[in-house]
Structure formats: structure tokens, C-alpha cells
């Protein structure tokens, strides 16, 4: 029984990793001056910079906006992953016990 449960957990984790990699999360900073997109696997997939909203003389400001937007996008990915992990645990546990994990 324990072996079956471990196999089921491994399969569910692999499925969740595939699902996460397929998800996309976008966040902005500086009023859409910088937009960053990442995957659910927490890989930055795109950075978009709107030059009309930036001061070309302020490289440090641009760097800060990129960091802020990237952190926001990554935080969305983490939040989504935590929700998926909680759902996975709820589905695995026998009736009533799933609520222990916030489901």
C-alpha cells in the first residue's frame, strides 16, 4: 500500500511539474514600463521594456523595475504552485483529511 501511494505521489508530482511548466505568469512595474513573464517552473521567459515610459539616462531605475517585475511574476508562480500542491494533497488523502492542508 505504501509503495502504491509513493508511486502515485511521484506520478502526481511529475504531472504537476509538467503543468507548472506550461503555465505563464506576467507582472509589471513602473506603470507598464517593464513587464516580465515567467513559467510556473520559475524560469523567466520574456522581458518587455516600454522605452516611452523610461528615462534613457536612468539605467539604475530600469534595473530596479526589472527586478521588481521579475519578483512579482515569480511570486505569482509560487502562489499558483502552492495552490496546486495543496489540491494534490487533498486529492490523495482519504475523505475529510484533505481539509488539514487548506483545501
Secondary structure as GFF3:
##gff-version 3
##sequence-region A 1 103
A	DSSP	alpha_helix	2	22	.	.	.	ID=ss1
A	DSSP	beta_strand	24	29	.	.	.	ID=ss2
A	DSSP	beta_strand	34	39	.	.	.	ID=ss3
A	DSSP	beta_strand	44	49	.	.	.	ID=ss4
A	DSSP	three_ten_helix	51	53	.	.	.	ID=ss5
A	DSSP	alpha_helix	59	92	.	.	.	ID=ss6
A	DSSP	three_ten_helix	97	101	.	.	.	ID=ss7
###
